[in-house]
Structure formats: structure tokens, C-alpha cells
């Protein structure tokens, strides 16, 4: 603004000199081109007597100059106000942007960190808060690709796809004991081999409970040998004792136990083990994978025996000496309570697995394949698949 006023003064002084020179000319004073500027400088402006018309013109110019200065000052003030308003608007916009940002990152279930997160990854309930300095960012928790929501349906598909590549006949049962979700593939009667001994053990403990059989060290030694070592002679002796010196009556007791505890008609015992004297000639012992899994769950949940008795049965299963099937597919530090069964064309295993993420049951029954070693390795493969998926 100062620069504008200074320019105005210079213009006014220059205009007065020119006007004075013109007035001198009109008044008859010497103002020749060669010394006009010098004469104008020497003349006292206040002593000049100018024609009225010229004086009026100078007065008009003075008023115009003053008005121009006033307008210039007003314009400058307006510019300053405009700049102030612009700065205020900028501050307002910045403040609005900041408030909008702060609002967007406040704790809330609907807020999502802005990144590509497909909906199919799934959403878990409840807010999760992250801190950055004084700022807390809340968002609904998302499941990342390495933490995808898992379903038994997907696991079933994986197991089905796997066994589709195997030769022979396979039946698989899986149950997550934490969620009660389960599935069974190829639910049909399968050769039981020594897996049937689980049902003999159940029959013995039921006979104890009902007072039909006295619990002795001899009987308990036979039960332990039957489960932990899969000893056939011990199994047959227990059938003989249960039947009051009759193998057939002992086998009938086992089938009564199966029926009374709600297991399916697909699970049936016909004979003893590796002893023709125990054979009825009616067929081969058979079990359904789901029935085996249910018996293991009954032990795990202590549903049909006392806690002490269930603990005892569980300890014998944990002390199983045949560990090259389901246990072979697990990390060394994972507890596994299992009972195996094998014949020339049959490889079975049934287990309770106590893993970090959940406890679960896995039953694998197989027969009709071309290689025993391959069948054994495939049971371990299925065990590893189920463990890795659930954990």
C-alpha cells in the first residue's frame, strides 16, 4: 500500500509542474523548451496566479488523487480481508479434514483399515483396538488369509479328495470335540480287526458297574493287555469270563452292550480273535467308524461311566504301544489315545487327539488295498491332514 501512495505523490508533483508551466505560458512568462524545466523549478508554486479554468482543473485532479488514494487503501484493506478469509477458509478445510480423519479412525465396529480385504475371508465379532501414539484405531476384526475361518465341510472335502486317490475301501470319521461338528465318509460296516476290543472293554466295565462281574487284578491285567498291547489271548479270555465259561455267551454280552448304548446295527461281534474255538461261523467282526468314534467320545466326556473309570480307560488308550498309524501323523508332543486293528487285508486306527486348538476324534478304517505298508502310511497321512487343518 505504501508503494501505491508514493507513486501517487510523484504523479501529482509531476502533474503540478506540467500545469504550472502551462500556466506560465498562458500568463506570458518565459517557458521555452530549453529552460522550461529549470524555470518551473525556480518558480514558487504558491505565488502563481492561474486562470480559473486551470485552477479548477488542478483542484479536480487533487480531489481525484485523494479519492484514488482512499480507494487504493480500501482495496488494500479488502485484499487483506480477502487473504484473511482465504486463510480462514483453508484452516476450516484443514480442520474439517482432520476431524473427518479422526472420526474415521475412532473405535467402531464398522470401521475397516483401508486395505484390500475380501469379504470371503470372514468377520469375527467384537472391536480390536490398535494404538499409534495418542491415536487409537478401532476396527471389526478380520481374518487374514493365514487365519481363514475353517469348516468341517471343507475338511471333509479335503479328506474325501485324498481317499479318492487311494485303492481299497476307506471309511473315515472326524469329530471336533470343542465344537461338536463332525462328518463321516463312507459310513458302512467295515472289518473291525482289533478295534472291536474297545467294545469288549466297555462290556467288562459295564459288568463291573452292574455287579455281574467282580473286579480283580487278574481281570484288570487282561483288560490292560487287550487295550495297550492288543493281546488276542487276553481278549478271548475276557470273552470266556463274561460268558461264564462260554465264548458264545461272552460274545452275546458284547453285542448286548453295543445295542444298549445306542450304537448302530452295523457294529457286530461274531467271533473271538485268532482262535477257532471262539468262532461262531456267522461272519467277520464288523464296526462302523461313527460307532467307534462315539465310544471314544463317551470315554472322553465320561458319559456312561464314572470319572475314575473313564480316566482308567483313557490311560490305557494313552499307553497304546502301536503308534505307527494315527500317532505317526502327529507332532511328537501331541497326546493321542488310540486303539489299532490289523489283519492281512485290514488296517484300522481310532483315536482321541488332544491338540492345541481343539481335542478331536479320528477313526480310519480300511481294507481291500494292495499294499499293507502303503495303507499304514496313508492312515498317518490322513492323520497329518486332519491335525494340520484343525490346528
C-alpha positions in Angstrom: 0.0 0.0 0.0 2.9 2.4 0.8 4.4 1.9 -2.6 1.0 2.8 -4.2 0.7 6.1 -2.2 4.3 7.1 -3.1 3.6 6.6 -6.8 0.5 8.8 -6.5 2.5 11.6 -4.9 5.1 11.5 -7.7 2.4 11.6 -10.3 0.8 14.6 -8.6 4.1 16.6 -8.3 4.8 15.9 -12.0 1.3 16.9 -13.0 1.6 20.2 -11.0 4.9 21.0 -12.7 3.4 20.5 -16.1 0.3 22.5 -15.2 2.5 25.3 -13.7 4.5 25.5 -16.9 1.3 25.7 -18.9 0.0 28.4 -16.7 3.2 30.5 -17.1 2.9 30.2 -20.8 -0.6 31.4 -20.6 0.4 34.2 -18.3 3.1 35.3 -20.7 6.1 34.1 -18.6 9.1 32.6 -20.4 8.8 28.9 -20.5 10.8 28.0 -23.6 11.7 24.4 -24.3 15.3 24.9 -23.5 14.8 26.2 -19.9 11.2 25.4 -19.1 12.1 22.7 -16.5 14.6 25.0 -14.8 12.1 27.8 -14.7 9.4 25.6 -13.3 11.7 24.5 -10.5 12.6 28.2 -9.7 9.0 29.4 -9.5 7.3 29.4 -6.2 4.1 27.4 -6.8 2.1 29.2 -4.2 2.9 32.6 -5.8 1.5 31.6 -9.2 -1.7 33.2 -10.3 -3.5 30.8 -12.6 -6.6 31.2 -14.7 -9.8 30.0 -13.0 -10.3 27.2 -15.5 -6.8 25.9 -14.9 -7.2 26.2 -11.1 -10.4 24.3 -11.3 -8.7 21.6 -13.3 -5.9 21.3 -10.7 -8.5 21.2 -7.9 -10.3 18.4 -9.7 -7.1 16.5 -10.1 -6.3 16.9 -6.4 -9.7 15.5 -5.5 -9.3 12.7 -7.9 -5.8 11.8 -6.5 -7.1 11.8 -2.9 -10.1 9.7 -3.9 -7.7 7.3 -5.7 -5.6 7.0 -2.6 -8.7 6.3 -0.5 -9.8 3.7 -2.9 -6.4 2.2 -3.0 -6.3 2.0 0.8 -9.8 0.4 0.7 -8.8 -2.0 -2.0 -5.7 -2.9 0.0 -7.8 -3.5 3.1 -10.2 -5.6 1.1 -7.3 -7.6 -0.3 -6.1 -8.1 3.2 -9.5 -9.2 4.4 -9.8 -11.5 1.4 -6.4 -13.0 2.2 -7.6 -13.4 5.8 -10.8 -15.1 4.7 -8.9 -17.3 2.4 -6.6 -18.3 5.2 -9.6 -18.9 7.5 -11.2 -21.0 4.8 -8.0 -23.0 4.4 -7.9 -23.5 8.2 -11.6 -24.6 8.1 -10.9 -27.0 5.4 -7.9 -28.4 7.1 -9.8 -28.7 10.4 -12.7 -30.4 8.6 -10.3 -32.8 7.0 -8.6 -33.5 10.3 -11.9 -34.0 12.1 -13.1 -36.3 9.3 -9.9 -38.3 9.6 -10.2 -38.5 13.4 -13.8 -39.5 13.0 -12.9 -42.3 10.6 -10.4 -43.8 12.9 -12.4 -43.7 16.1 -13.3 -47.0 17.7 -16.3 -48.6 15.9 -17.4 -51.9 14.6 -17.9 -50.7 11.1 -14.5 -49.1 10.6 -12.1 -51.0 8.4 -8.5 -50.3 7.9 -8.3 -49.2 4.2 -6.7 -52.2 2.5 -7.9 -55.0 0.2 -9.6 -57.5 2.4 -12.1 -59.7 0.5 -15.4 -60.4 2.3 -14.9 -64.2 1.9 -12.1 -64.0 4.5 -14.8 -63.7 7.1 -15.5 -61.4 10.0 -15.2 -62.1 13.7 -17.4 -60.2 16.2 -16.0 -57.5 18.5 -13.8 -54.5 18.1 -10.0 -54.7 18.1 -8.0 -51.5 19.1 -4.6 -50.6 17.7 -2.6 -47.7 19.3 -0.4 -45.3 17.4 0.9 -42.5 19.7 -2.1 -40.9 21.2 -4.4 -42.2 18.5 -6.5 -45.4 18.9 -7.7 -47.1 15.8 -10.6 -49.5 16.1 -12.0 -51.9 13.5 -14.0 -55.1 13.3 -11.5 -57.9 13.5 -10.8 -59.5 10.1 -9.5 -63.0 9.5 -6.4 -62.8 7.3 -5.5 -65.4 4.6 -3.3 -67.2 7.1 -6.1 -67.2 9.6 -9.0 -68.2 7.4 -12.3 -69.5 9.0 -12.2 -73.3 8.9 -15.2 -75.5 8.5 -15.8 -79.2 8.8 -17.3 -79.2 5.4 -14.0 -78.0 3.9 -12.1 -80.6 5.9 -14.5 -83.3 4.7 -13.9 -82.3 1.1 -10.1 -82.5 1.6 -10.3 -85.9 3.2 -12.7 -87.1 0.5 -10.4 -85.9 -2.2 -7.5 -87.6 -0.5 -9.1 -91.0 -0.1 -10.5 -90.9 -3.6 -6.9 -91.4 -4.7 -6.4 -94.5 -2.6 -7.1 -98.0 -3.6 -9.3 -100.3 -1.4 -12.2 -99.2 0.7 -11.9 -96.4 3.3 -14.2 -95.1 6.0 -13.3 -92.0 8.0 -15.0 -90.3 10.9 -13.9 -87.0 12.4 -15.4 -85.0 15.3 -14.2 -81.7 16.8 -14.9 -82.2 20.5 -14.7 -78.5 21.1 -17.5 -77.6 18.6 -19.4 -80.9 18.3 -19.0 -80.7 14.5 -18.4 -84.0 12.8 -18.6 -85.9 9.5 -18.3 -89.5 8.3 -17.2 -90.6 4.9 -18.4 -93.9 3.5 -20.5 -94.9 6.6 -20.7 -98.6 6.2 -19.8 -101.8 8.1 -16.0 -102.4 7.9 -13.9 -105.3 9.2 -13.1 -104.4 12.7 -10.0 -106.4 13.5 -8.8 -105.5 17.0 -10.8 -102.2 17.1 -13.6 -104.4 18.4 -11.7 -104.8 21.6 -12.9 -101.3 22.6 -16.4 -102.7 22.8 -15.2 -105.7 24.9 -13.6 -103.2 27.3 -16.9 -101.3 27.6 -18.7 -104.6 28.3 -16.3 -105.5 31.1 -16.7 -102.2 32.8 -20.5 -102.3 32.5 -20.4 -105.8 34.1 -18.4 -104.3 37.0 -20.9 -101.5 37.4 -23.9 -103.8 37.3 -22.5 -106.2 39.7 -22.3 -109.1 37.2 -18.5 -109.3 37.4 -16.1 -108.9 40.2 -13.2 -106.5 39.6 -10.0 -108.4 40.2 -6.3 -107.7 39.5 -6.4 -110.6 37.1 -9.2 -109.2 35.1 -7.7 -105.7 35.1 -4.4 -107.2 33.9 -6.3 -108.8 31.0 -8.1 -105.6 30.1 -4.8 -103.6 30.1 -3.1 -106.3 27.9 -6.1 -106.3 25.5 -6.1 -102.5 25.0 -2.5 -101.3 25.4 -0.9 -104.3 23.7 -3.8 -105.6 21.7 -3.2 -109.1 23.0 -5.6 -111.6 21.4 -5.3 -114.3 24.1 -6.3 -111.7 26.8 -9.3 -110.7 24.7 -10.5 -114.2 24.3 -10.1 -114.9 28.0 -12.3 -111.9 28.8 -15.0 -113.2 26.4 -14.8 -116.5 28.2 -15.2 -114.9 31.7 -18.0 -112.6 30.5 -19.9 -115.6 29.2 -19.4 -117.6 32.4 -17.1 -120.1 30.6 -18.8 -119.7 27.2 -17.2 -117.8 24.3 -20.6 -117.6 22.6 -22.3 -116.1 25.6 -19.4 -113.7 26.1 -19.8 -112.5 22.5 -23.6 -112.1 23.1 -22.8 -109.9 26.1 -20.7 -107.7 23.9 -23.5 -107.3 21.3 -25.9 -106.5 24.2 -23.6 -103.7 25.3 -23.4 -102.4 21.7 -27.2 -102.3 21.4 -28.0 -100.9 24.8 -25.6 -98.0 24.4 -27.2 -96.8 21.1 -24.5 -97.9 18.6 -25.7 -98.9 15.2 -26.6 -102.3 13.8 -23.5 -102.1 11.6 -21.3 -102.8 14.6 -21.5 -106.5 15.5 -19.1 -109.1 17.0 -19.3 -112.6 15.7 -16.1 -114.2 16.8 -13.1 -114.0 19.1 -9.5 -113.5 17.9 -7.2 -115.9 16.2 -8.7 -118.9 17.9 -11.1 -121.2 16.0 -12.7 -122.2 19.3 -14.1 -118.7 19.6 -15.7 -118.6 16.1 -19.4 -118.8 15.6 -19.1 -119.2 11.9 -21.6 -116.5 11.3 -19.3 -113.8 9.9 -16.4 -111.4 10.4 -16.5 -108.9 13.2 -17.5 -105.5 11.9 -17.7 -101.9 13.1 -18.9 -98.6 11.8 -16.5 -95.7 12.0 -19.0 -93.4 13.6 -19.9 -96.0 16.3 -16.2 -96.3 17.2 -15.9 -92.5 17.4 -19.0 -92.4 19.7 -17.5 -94.9 22.1 -14.3 -92.8 22.3 -16.3 -89.7 22.9 -18.3 -91.5 25.7 -14.9 -92.2 27.4 -13.7 -88.6 26.7 -16.9 -87.0 28.1 -17.4 -89.5 30.9 -21.0 -90.1 29.9 -21.7 -93.7 30.7 -19.0 -94.5 33.3 -17.8 -92.7 36.4 -14.9 -90.2 36.0 -12.5 -92.6 37.7 -13.4 -95.4 35.4 -13.3 -93.2 32.3 -9.9 -91.9 33.4 -8.7 -95.5 33.7 -9.8 -96.4 30.2 -8.3 -93.3 28.8 -4.9 -94.0 30.4 -4.9 -97.5 28.8 -5.5 -95.9 25.4 -2.8 -93.3 26.0 -0.5 -96.2 26.8 -1.1 -97.8 23.4 2.1 -99.5 22.1 1.1 -99.5 18.4 1.9 -95.9 17.4 2.8 -96.1 13.7 -0.6 -95.1 12.3 -2.6 -92.1 13.6 0.1 -91.0 16.1 2.7 -91.1 13.4 0.9 -88.2 11.6 1.1 -86.0 14.7 3.8 -83.8 16.3 5.7 -85.7 18.9 4.4 -83.6 21.8 0.7 -84.2 21.0 -1.1 -86.6 23.2 -3.0 -89.4 21.4 -5.1 -92.1 23.0 -5.6 -94.8 20.3 -6.6 -98.4 19.5 -5.4 -100.1 16.4 -6.6 -103.1 14.4 -5.0 -105.1 11.7 -5.5 -108.2 9.6 -3.9 -109.4 6.4 -6.2 -107.2 4.4 -7.3 -104.6 7.0 -5.6 -101.6 8.7 -7.5 -99.6 11.2 -6.9 -97.0 13.9 -9.2 -95.0 16.2 -8.0 -92.1 18.4 -8.7 -89.2 20.7 -6.2 -86.4 19.9 -5.5 -83.7 22.4 -4.2 -80.8 20.3 -3.5 -77.2 21.0 -6.5 -75.7 19.1 -9.0 -78.5 19.9 -9.5 -82.0 21.1 -10.9 -84.3 18.3 -11.6 -87.8 17.3 -10.3 -89.5 14.2 -11.3 -93.0 13.1 -9.8 -94.5 10.0 -10.9 -98.0 8.8 -9.6 -99.6 5.6 -9.4 -102.9 3.7 -9.1 -104.3 0.2 -6.0 -102.3 -0.7 -3.0 -103.8 -2.5 -0.2 -102.9 0.0 -0.1 -103.1 3.8 2.8 -100.6 4.1 1.0 -98.1 1.8 -2.2 -98.4 3.8 -0.3 -97.7 7.1 1.4 -94.7 5.6 -1.9 -93.4 4.3 -3.5 -93.6 7.7 -0.6 -91.4 9.0 -1.1 -89.1 6.0 -4.8 -88.6 6.8 -3.9 -88.0 10.5 -1.5 -85.3 9.5 -4.0 -83.7 7.2 -6.7 -83.5 9.9 -4.3 -82.2 12.5 -2.8 -79.5 10.3 -6.3 -78.3 9.2 -7.7 -78.2 12.8 -4.5 -76.6 14.2 
